[in-house]
Amino acid sequence: MVKIMASKLRDVELITDTGIRLGWVYDLSFDEETGELLVIVAEPDENLDTSEFVTDHEGLLLIPISAVKSIGEVIIIDSTKLAVKSKLRRPQLIKKAVEASEKPPEERPRREGGL
């Protein structure tokens, strides 16, 4: 397994396997209790209609980690696993990610090597 530093992912472009530009990595969200990586928090592309996507209170996209197909110069997202409002696959994890992203920065857990 190749290890990638989280800081290297900042501003990497996210594109679906069908060629739709989703946006750019803004942050990562973890489960506070288990340390499990839940979602990629992404700044949406200005041309993307985010109305069907799961977003946080700031309008940032929440991309489930399970949807990641590959990471390189861009991150390829499996469009069939992309969390959209009409077909949430793991709603409890998305809920935890939203709750974590809505905490003020001083209340969010800090992790070494983060973004």
C-alpha positions as CSV (number, residue, x, y, z in Angstrom):
1,M,0.0,0.0,0.0
2,V,1.3,3.4,-0.9
3,K,1.1,6.0,1.8
4,I,0.0,9.5,0.9
5,M,0.3,12.5,3.3
6,A,-3.1,14.2,3.8
7,S,-1.4,17.6,3.2
8,K,-0.5,16.5,-0.3
9,L,-4.2,16.0,-1.1
10,R,-5.2,19.7,-0.5
11,D,-6.5,21.2,-3.7
12,V,-6.3,18.0,-5.7
13,E,-9.1,17.8,-8.3
14,L,-11.9,15.4,-7.9
15,I,-13.4,13.9,-11.1
16,T,-16.0,11.2,-11.5
17,D,-15.3,8.1,-13.6
18,T,-17.8,9.5,-16.0
19,G,-15.8,12.7,-16.5
20,I,-17.8,15.1,-14.3
21,R,-15.6,17.6,-12.4
22,L,-16.8,17.7,-8.8
23,G,-14.3,20.2,-7.3
24,W,-11.1,20.2,-5.2
25,V,-10.1,18.6,-1.9
26,Y,-10.7,21.1,0.9
27,D,-10.4,18.8,4.0
28,L,-10.9,15.3,5.3
29,S,-13.4,14.2,7.9
30,F,-12.7,11.5,10.5
31,D,-14.8,9.6,13.0
32,E,-13.6,11.0,16.4
33,E,-14.0,7.7,18.2
34,T,-12.5,5.3,15.7
35,G,-10.2,7.5,13.6
36,E,-11.9,6.1,10.5
37,L,-11.6,8.3,7.5
38,L,-15.2,9.1,6.5
39,V,-15.4,11.6,3.7
40,I,-13.4,14.0,1.5
41,V,-14.7,17.5,2.0
42,A,-14.5,19.3,-1.3
43,E,-14.9,22.8,-2.6
44,P,-17.5,22.2,-5.5
45,D,-16.7,23.2,-9.1
46,E,-18.5,26.5,-9.9
47,N,-20.4,24.8,-12.7
48,L,-21.6,21.8,-10.6
49,D,-25.2,21.8,-9.5
50,T,-24.9,20.7,-5.9
51,S,-28.6,20.4,-5.2
52,E,-28.5,16.6,-5.3
53,F,-25.2,16.1,-3.6
54,V,-24.7,15.7,0.1
55,T,-23.2,19.0,1.4
56,D,-22.3,20.5,4.8
57,H,-23.7,23.8,6.1
58,E,-21.1,25.8,4.1
59,G,-22.1,24.1,0.8
60,L,-18.9,21.9,0.7
61,L,-19.4,18.5,-0.9
62,L,-19.1,15.4,1.2
63,I,-17.6,12.6,-0.8
64,P,-17.6,9.2,0.9
65,I,-14.1,7.6,1.1
66,S,-15.7,4.4,-0.3
67,A,-16.3,6.2,-3.6
68,V,-12.6,6.8,-4.2
69,K,-11.4,4.7,-7.1
70,S,-7.9,6.1,-7.5
71,I,-5.6,8.8,-6.3
72,G,-2.9,10.4,-8.5
73,E,-2.7,13.8,-10.0
74,V,-6.5,13.8,-9.7
75,I,-8.8,11.8,-7.5
76,I,-11.2,9.6,-9.5
77,I,-14.6,9.0,-7.8
78,D,-16.8,6.1,-8.6
79,S,-20.1,7.8,-9.7
80,T,-22.1,4.7,-8.6
81,K,-20.9,5.1,-5.0
82,L,-21.1,8.9,-4.9
83,A,-23.4,10.0,-2.0
84,V,-26.3,11.9,-3.5
85,K,-29.4,12.9,-1.4
86,S,-31.6,10.4,-3.2
87,K,-29.4,7.3,-2.5
88,L,-27.3,7.6,0.7
89,R,-25.4,4.4,1.2
90,R,-24.0,5.0,4.7
91,P,-26.2,7.8,6.2
92,Q,-24.8,7.4,9.7
93,L,-21.2,8.0,8.6
94,I,-22.3,11.0,6.4
95,K,-24.2,12.4,9.4
96,K,-21.1,12.1,11.6
97,A,-19.0,13.8,8.9
98,V,-21.5,16.7,8.7
99,E,-21.6,17.0,12.5
100,A,-17.8,17.1,12.7
101,S,-17.5,19.7,9.9
102,E,-20.1,22.0,11.6
103,K,-18.1,22.2,14.9
104,P,-16.1,25.4,15.3
105,P,-12.5,24.9,14.4
106,E,-11.4,25.1,18.1
107,E,-13.7,22.1,18.9
108,R,-12.6,19.9,16.1
109,P,-10.1,17.2,17.0
110,R,-6.6,18.0,15.7
111,R,-4.5,15.3,14.1
112,E,-0.8,15.4,13.2
113,G,-0.2,15.7,9.5
114,G,-3.6,17.0,8.7
115,L,-4.6,19.5,6.0
